[in-house]
Amino acid sequence: MSLSRRTFTATTLAAIALSVSAGAMAQEDKSLQRVLDKKSIALGIPTDYPPYGFMGPDFKPTGVDVATAQLIADKLGVKAEFVPLSTPNRIPYLQANKIDLIVSALGKNEERAKVIDFTTSYAPFFQAVFGPKDIAVKSFDDLGGKTLAVTRGTIQDEALLHLAPKTLKIQRFEDDNATMAAFMTQQTQFVAVGAAVAGAALAKNPKVQAEYKLLIKDSPNYIGVRKGETALLNKVNDILRTAKQDGTLNSYSKKWLGRDMGNLPD
């Protein structure tokens, strides 16, 4: 190949690359502009997964995810259109353009990252020890001599083998419903479960004076965005990072999860 042909080929390829890049950037810009133009944003939320998303006494959705979704709409200056999601249909709804964002207790992993993008984290999702408000617990050592319910074979069951004192009397059950029932009927003083499981049970039984005590494992929630919609992704990240800094997201965590959000990863 002659030098001139090589130069021509390189120049042509560079021009094509720039054209593709410019086209991609234009498409990315449209993702945010589309939302602003229609003056609304479709937000996929949970409505049966307290404390992240559930129907309140006024029959309106509420919870950590719902508040965060509403915050995004407010900061964008558009109307929030809430779309109830189930765990299996979260990503399909996003890919089918039925929603603009997933705000539904979504964890980040490698498989999901192949098909969607993720914002910065906005809320903790955790397994923890819950117990009566009138029993002070500052560390796992304080559980010595106490009784605790846990679901057999779960993350929290395995973790307690290393965290809990040997004098803790652990009662194991076959599923989360049985585990929570043992705690709610005072068969045990404490329970080790996921925040969502505890939130659902306590929401149905508000007379039970229980609260978050000790963290076992934390796995943050992220907002899901369609691949390539970088303009919208960046804008939502700006909103979330500001809300982290000014304490808004922490107030959501304290209100619905009963604990500070802690140092969530970016």
N, C-alpha and C positions, 0 to 999 in steps of 0.2 A: 504493500500500500504506500502511495506517495505521501510526502509530507503534507502537501496541500489537501489531499483527501483525508488524511488523519485529522488535520486541523478542522476541516469542514465537518467531519463526523463528530469530533469532540464538541465543536460549537453547536451543532444541531442537538446533540444529546443534552448539553447544558441548557439550551433553550427549552427543550421539552421538559426537563426537570423543573426549570423555573416556572413554566406554564402550569405543570401539575401542582407544584407547591402553591402557586397563586390561587389555583382553583380550589385546593384544599382549604387554604386560609379563608377564601370567600365563603366556602361552605360552613366553616367553623363560625364565622361571624354571623351567619344566618341563624345559627342555633339560638343565640341569645336574642337577636333581632326579631325572630319569629314569635318568641314569647312576649316581647315588648309590644309588637304590632297587634297581637290578638288581645292584649291587655289581660291575659290570664295565664296561669300555669297549672298543668295537670300533675298532681302530686299523689303518687301511690303510697298509701298509708295502711297500717294494720288497724282493724276495728275490734278484734277479738283477742288481743294479745297484751293485756295490762302488765306492767304500767306503761308500756311503750305506745300502745294505741288501743282504745276501747271506747265504748259508748257510755257517756256520762249520764247522770240522773236526768238531764235535760234532753236526752236522746241525741246529743251531738258528740262527734268524736273528740276525744281528749287524750292527753298523755304526752310523754317526752317527744315521740316522733311527730305527733300532730302539732305540738307547739313549735317544733323546729321547722316543720314544713310551712306553717303559717308565717313564721319569722322571715323565711326566704321570700315568700310572696310579698310580704309587707315591704321588705327592703328593696325589692324589684319594682314596687309600685304597681303591682298587678293583682288581680283577683285569684285567690286560692281555690282551685277545683279539686276536692278530695275524691280520690278513687280508691275504694277498699280493695286490698290485696290479700291473697293467701300466700303462704311460703312458696308453693310450686309455681305460681304464675307471676311472681315479681319480675323476673328477668324477661320472660316472654312478652309481658305487657309493655315493657320498656322498648324491646326490639321491634314490636309491632306498632310503635308510635301511639299507643293508647294512653301513655303517660309521658311526661317530660323528665321526671325524676323519681327514683325509688327512695322513699324515706320510711323504711319499714324494717327496723332491727336487722339490717343487712351487714353481715360480716364479710371481711375481705379474705380471699384465698386465691391461689394461682389459677385454678380452673375458671373462676368467675372473671378474673382479670384478663383472660383471653377474649372474652366476649363483651365486657362492659368496662367503663372507667370508674374510678372511685374518687370522691372528694377527700378532704381531710376528715378525720374522725370527729364526731360531734357528741357522742354519749357513751358511757360505759355499758357493757353488757357482761354480767358477772354471775358467778356462783359464790354464795356466801352463807354464813351462819346467821340465822334470825332467831330472836328470842324475846322474852317479855321485857317490857320497858323498865320494870322495877328490879331487874337483876343486872347489875353492872358487870360488863365484860370488856376488858381492854386488850387482852391477849388470849391466845389459845390456852395458855396455862390456867386461865381463869375458868376454863371448862372442866377442870379436874373435879371428879366426884359428881358431875352433872349427868343428865341423860339427854341423848340427841338422836333424832330420826334422820335417816339418809336412805336414798334409793340405791340398792345393791348394784355394784359395777359401774357407777357413774364416775365422772371426773372428780366430783367432790368426795365420793366414797374413797377413791384411791388417794386423794390428797390428804385426807384426814389421817391416814395411816402414818404419814410423816409429820403432820402438823399438830395433831391433838395429843394431849398427855395420856398416858396409859390408863389413868384412872377414869377417863371419860367413858361412860357406858353407852355404847353405840347400838342402836336397834336398827336393823336393816330391813327394808321392805322391797317388794318386787316392782313397784311403779311409783311415779310421783304423786298420784292421787292418794294412794295408801300412806305414803310418807307424810304428806301434808295433813291427812286425816288424823294420823297419830299425834301430830303436834297440836292441831286445832282442838282435839278432845283431851289434851293435857296428859296423854300417855307418856310424852317426853317433854322436857323443859325447853329444848332447842331443836331446830331443824336446819339441815344443810341442803339447800336447793338453789336452782337458778333464780335470778331476780324476777323473771317473767312468771314462773310458777308461784313464787311467794306472792307476787303482786296480784295475780288472779284470785288466789285463795283469800287473801286479806281484803280484797275489794268486795268479795261476796260476804265476808264476815267482819264488818267494820268494828264490831264490839270486841274483837280479839285485839288486845293491846300489845302488839308485837312490832319489832323494829329490826333494822339491819344492825348486825353486831360486828362481824369479822369478815374480811375479804378472803376468799379461797383462790379464785382465778378471775382475771379480767380479760375480756376480748371485745374491743370497742366496736361501735356501730359506725358505718360509713354510708354516704348517699351515693346511689348508683346513677351514672350518666351514660348515655349512648356513646359508643366509640366515635371519636372524631369531633365531638361537640365541645371543642376546647374553650370557646368563648363563654359558653354557659358554665362549664366546669370551673373556669377561673373566677367567674363572677360569684358563683356559689361559695367557692373557697374564700374569697374576700369577705363575704358575709359571715361565714362560720368563724374565721380567724378573728374578726372583730368581736364577734359574740363571745368567743373564748376570753379575749382580753378584757372586755368590759364586764364580765361576770354573768352575762345573760344565760349562757348554756349551763353554767354551774348552778344557777338558780333553778333551772328545769330539773337538773339531776337531784338536787336537794328536795325539791317539791314532790317528785314522783318516784324517785329511787331511794330516797332517805339517806343519801350520802353525797359527799363532794364528788365531782367527776374525776378528780385527780389529774395526773399529768398524762393526758391522752396524747398518743402519737400524732404527728402531723400527717 
